[in-house]
C-alpha cells in the first residue's frame, strides 16, 4: 500500500470490522459510521457474519477489530476514529452481550461489584 492514498474514512472504519477494504463510493459526510455500515451491508456483512468473523479472529488469538495500518490515520484523529469504530461495532452487532458468567441472575454481591466502578469508567 506504499504510495497509494488511504481508503476513504468509511472504508477505514469498515476495514476494522472485516479486515478488507470494501469497494464503494461512500463518503464520510455527516455520518461516517452510517456510511461504513452501508458499505458493510452492501458487501453482505450482516450481524451474523460480523460475529462469526470476530469469534474466528479471537479463537485464533488475533486482534479484532482489525488494527489499521499506521499511515491510514492522520495525527490527532485516533480518539475520534476509535469512538466511531466502537459505534460501528455496536451498530452492526459485533459485540456479544455480556451477562452473568454462570447464566443465572445476579445476586446482591454481583450487583454491588458491578455498581462499584471507578469514576472514569
Secondary structure in CASP SS format (residue, H / E / C, confidence):
PFRMAT SS
TARGET T0000
AUTHOR 0000-0000-0000
METHOD secondary structure of the structure
MODEL  1
X C 1.00
X C 1.00
X C 1.00
X C 1.00
X C 1.00
X C 1.00
X C 1.00
X C 1.00
X H 1.00
X H 1.00
X H 1.00
X H 1.00
X H 1.00
X H 1.00
X H 1.00
X H 1.00
X H 1.00
X H 1.00
X C 1.00
X C 1.00
X C 1.00
X C 1.00
X C 1.00
X C 1.00
X C 1.00
X C 1.00
X C 1.00
X C 1.00
X C 1.00
X C 1.00
X C 1.00
X H 1.00
X H 1.00
X H 1.00
X H 1.00
X H 1.00
X H 1.00
X H 1.00
X H 1.00
X H 1.00
X H 1.00
X H 1.00
X C 1.00
X C 1.00
X C 1.00
X C 1.00
X H 1.00
X H 1.00
X H 1.00
X H 1.00
X H 1.00
X H 1.00
X H 1.00
X H 1.00
X H 1.00
X H 1.00
X H 1.00
X H 1.00
X H 1.00
X C 1.00
X C 1.00
X C 1.00
X C 1.00
X C 1.00
X C 1.00
X C 1.00
X C 1.00
X C 1.00
X C 1.00
X H 1.00
X H 1.00
X H 1.00
X C 1.00
X C 1.00
X C 1.00
X C 1.00
X C 1.00
X H 1.00
X H 1.00
X H 1.00
X H 1.00
X H 1.00
X H 1.00
X H 1.00
X H 1.00
X H 1.00
X H 1.00
X H 1.00
X H 1.00
X H 1.00
X H 1.00
X C 1.00
X C 1.00
X C 1.00
X C 1.00
X C 1.00
X C 1.00
X C 1.00
X C 1.00
X C 1.00
X C 1.00
X C 1.00
X C 1.00
X C 1.00
X C 1.00
X C 1.00
X C 1.00
X H 1.00
X H 1.00
X H 1.00
X H 1.00
X H 1.00
X H 1.00
X H 1.00
X H 1.00
X C 1.00
X C 1.00
X C 1.00
X C 1.00
X C 1.00
X C 1.00
END
